[in-house]
Amino acid sequence: VSTANSSLTVIKSSLNEGTSNYLQNSVNEFFLEKNSKLDFYVIQDYNPGMSVMCTNVVNQERDSRFSAYSYAIKGDWIRNNTNVFVNGENCESNLYGAYQPTGKEHIDNHSIMDHLMPNCESNEHYKGTVADKATGVFNGKVFVRKDAQKINAFQSNNNILLSDDATMNSKPELEIYADDVKCSHGSTSGQLDEEAIFYLQSRGLSKESATALLIGAFLGEVVEKIQLPELKEKILSMYGME
């Protein structure tokens, strides 16, 4: 809960020791009152055997600012739901995420950004690399209600497939009932640039180092959004991007 004219940072770091075959189901609810600010960081780094369902529900009042940063490092099966309801004018909402499923992991990000009032801005940017036989999912939906004029909403999902057996399901959506808005969405899925890898190898890097460098540059865009230097350094290290 964030009271009026206040600022709060929450870091939720989830991990488990050893191998644990069980389901973790958590719900986080945030109520941002007038002119409040909340930065919410989620770090998921699980050993094999974990299935995780995490739901975040956010209600924003006038002049509030909410930013969520989601970094899925490891996990057999992870589903993150983030639902933001913008109930006041002049609000800003930001959702950023990075994920790197490998092996047979499944990492799934679902979001709802519901603009109920006018003169607000939202940004969503998720990026991921999917390797081996892993699966990634992005399903983001932006609602702009009838009375929510002058909304500026941006949504983007970018992915790199690192093997022929990797799967990425991306579904960005806009549902707009107002007529004076500026909204965009997009999705890309592709492979690493072989010419870029060759160029880096010609400069003395191994193929593995060149690949890691390109992946780091790709994911770095959303990792750089982190506002806390110590946490940013930790995440870069966990993704192998020191």
C-alpha positions in Angstrom: 0.0 0.0 0.0 1.3 3.4 -1.0 -0.2 6.4 0.8 -0.8 9.9 -0.8 2.4 11.9 -1.6 4.6 9.0 -0.7 7.3 6.9 -2.4 8.1 3.2 -1.9 10.4 0.7 -3.4 9.7 -3.1 -3.0 12.1 -5.9 -3.9 10.7 -9.4 -4.1 13.5 -11.9 -4.5 12.3 -15.5 -4.9 14.6 -18.6 -4.7 14.6 -22.1 -3.4 17.3 -24.4 -2.0 17.8 -27.8 -3.4 15.2 -29.5 -5.6 11.6 -28.8 -4.6 8.6 -30.4 -6.4 5.8 -28.1 -5.4 3.7 -25.2 -6.5 4.1 -21.7 -5.2 1.1 -19.3 -5.6 1.4 -15.7 -4.5 -0.7 -12.6 -4.8 0.6 -9.0 -4.4 -1.9 -6.1 -4.2 -0.9 -2.4 -4.4 -3.1 0.7 -3.9 -1.5 3.9 -5.0 -3.2 7.0 -3.7 -2.9 10.5 -5.1 0.6 11.6 -6.1 2.3 8.4 -4.9 5.1 6.4 -6.5 5.9 2.7 -6.3 8.8 0.8 -7.8 8.3 -3.0 -7.6 11.1 -5.4 -8.5 10.6 -9.2 -8.9 13.6 -11.6 -9.2 12.8 -15.2 -9.8 15.7 -17.7 -9.6 14.5 -21.2 -8.8 16.2 -24.6 -8.8 14.6 -27.5 -10.7 11.2 -28.7 -9.6 9.4 -25.4 -8.9 6.1 -24.4 -10.5 5.3 -20.7 -9.8 2.1 -18.6 -10.2 2.6 -15.0 -9.3 -0.3 -12.4 -9.6 0.2 -8.7 -9.1 -2.9 -6.4 -8.9 -2.4 -2.6 -9.0 -4.9 0.2 -8.5 -3.7 3.7 -9.3 -5.3 7.0 -8.3 -4.7 10.5 -9.7 -1.1 11.6 -10.4 0.5 8.3 -9.2 3.4 6.5 -10.9 3.8 2.7 -10.8 6.8 0.8 -12.3 7.2 -3.0 -12.3 10.5 -4.7 -13.1 10.3 -8.5 -13.6 13.4 -10.6 -14.1 13.0 -14.4 -14.5 16.4 -16.1 -14.3 15.4 -19.8 -13.8 12.3 -21.8 -13.2 10.7 -25.0 -14.5 7.3 -23.4 -14.9 6.6 -19.7 -14.2 3.5 -17.7 -14.8 3.5 -14.0 -14.0 0.2 -12.1 -14.1 0.3 -8.3 -13.7 -3.0 -6.4 -13.8 -3.0 -2.6 -13.6 -6.1 -0.5 -13.2 -5.6 3.2 -13.8 -8.4 4.9 -11.9 -7.2 8.5 -12.0 -5.9 11.1 -14.4 -2.3 12.0 -15.0 -0.9 8.6 -14.1 2.1 6.8 -15.4 2.4 3.0 -15.5 5.5 1.1 -16.6 6.0 -2.7 -17.0 9.5 -4.1 -17.9 10.6 -7.7 -18.0 13.4 -10.0 -19.1 13.4 -13.8 -19.3 15.8 -16.6 -20.4 14.2 -20.0 -20.3 16.5 -22.9 -21.2 16.2 -26.7 -21.2 12.5 -27.5 -21.0 11.5 -24.4 -18.9 8.3 -22.5 -19.4 8.2 -18.8 -18.6 4.9 -17.0 -19.2 4.1 -13.3 -18.8 0.5 -12.1 -18.9 -0.4 -8.4 -18.4 -3.5 -6.2 -18.4 -3.2 -2.5 -18.6 -6.7 -1.0 -18.1 -7.0 2.8 -18.7 -10.2 4.0 -17.1 -9.5 7.7 -17.0 -8.0 10.3 -19.4 -4.6 11.9 -19.7 -2.4 8.9 -18.7 0.6 7.1 -20.1 1.7 3.5 -20.0 4.8 1.6 -21.3 5.3 -2.1 -21.6 8.5 -3.6 -22.8 9.4 -7.3 -22.4 12.4 -9.0 -23.9 13.5 -12.6 -23.8 15.8 -15.3 -25.2 14.5 -18.9 -25.5 16.9 -21.8 -25.8 16.9 -25.6 -26.2 13.3 -26.9 -25.9 12.1 -24.1 -23.7 8.9 -22.1 -24.1 8.3 -18.4 -23.6 5.0 -16.6 -23.6 3.9 -13.0 -23.7 0.3 -12.1 -23.6 -0.3 -8.4 -23.0 -3.6 -6.5 -23.3 -4.2 -2.8 -23.1 -7.7 -1.5 -22.6 -8.6 2.1 -23.3 -12.1 2.8 -22.0 -14.7 5.1 -23.7 -14.0 8.1 -21.4 -10.2 7.6 -21.3 -9.2 10.2 -23.9 -5.7 11.4 -24.6 -4.0 8.1 -23.6 -0.5 7.4 -24.7 0.1 3.6 -24.5 3.1 1.7 -25.8 3.6 -2.1 -25.8 6.4 -4.1 -27.2 7.7 -7.7 -27.0 11.0 -8.8 -28.5 12.5 -12.3 -28.6 15.4 -14.3 -29.8 15.2 -18.0 -30.4 18.5 -19.7 -29.8 17.5 -23.2 -31.1 15.3 -24.8 -33.7 13.3 -26.5 -30.9 12.6 -23.3 -28.9 9.1 -21.9 -28.9 7.8 -18.4 -28.3 4.2 -17.4 -28.2 3.7 -13.6 -28.4 0.3 -11.9 -28.4 0.3 -8.1 -27.7 -3.3 -6.7 -27.9 -5.0 -3.3 -27.9 -8.7 -2.8 -27.2 -9.6 0.8 -27.7 -13.0 2.5 -27.2 -11.8 6.1 -27.1 -11.0 8.1 -30.3 -8.3 10.6 -29.1 -5.4 8.4 -28.2 -1.9 7.5 -29.2 -1.4 3.8 -28.9 1.1 1.3 -30.4 2.1 -2.3 -30.0 4.5 -4.7 -31.7 6.2 -8.1 -31.4 9.4 -9.5 -33.0 10.9 -13.0 -32.8 14.0 -14.0 -34.6 17.5 -15.4 -34.3 20.9 -14.0 -33.6 22.7 -12.2 -36.5 25.3 -14.7 -37.8 27.2 -11.9 -39.4 27.5 -10.1 -36.1 28.7 -13.3 -34.5 31.3 -13.8 -37.3 32.4 -10.1 -36.9 33.0 -10.5 -33.2 34.9 -13.8 -33.8 37.1 -12.1 -36.3 38.0 -9.7 -33.5 39.3 -12.6 -31.3 36.2 -13.6 -29.4 35.0 -17.3 -29.2 31.6 -18.1 -30.6 30.3 -18.6 -27.1 31.6 -15.2 -25.9 30.3 -13.5 -29.0 26.9 -15.0 -28.5 26.9 -14.0 -24.8 27.8 -10.4 -25.8 25.0 -10.1 -28.3 22.5 -11.6 -25.8 23.7 -9.2 -23.1 23.2 -6.2 -25.4 19.7 -7.5 -26.4 18.5 -8.0 -22.8 20.4 -5.0 -21.5 17.8 -2.5 -22.7 15.3 -3.6 -20.1 17.8 -4.4 -17.4 19.1 -0.9 -17.7 15.7 0.4 -16.6 16.6 -0.7 -13.0 16.9 2.4 -10.8 19.0 0.9 -8.0 22.7 0.5 -9.0 23.4 -2.4 -6.6 20.4 -4.4 -7.9 21.2 -3.6 -11.5 24.7 -5.1 -11.0 23.2 -8.2 -9.3 20.8 -8.8 -12.2 23.5 -8.3 -14.8 25.6 -10.9 -13.0 22.7 -13.3 -12.8 22.1 -13.1 -16.5 25.8 -13.4 -17.1 26.2 -9.9 -18.4 28.9 -8.5 -16.1 
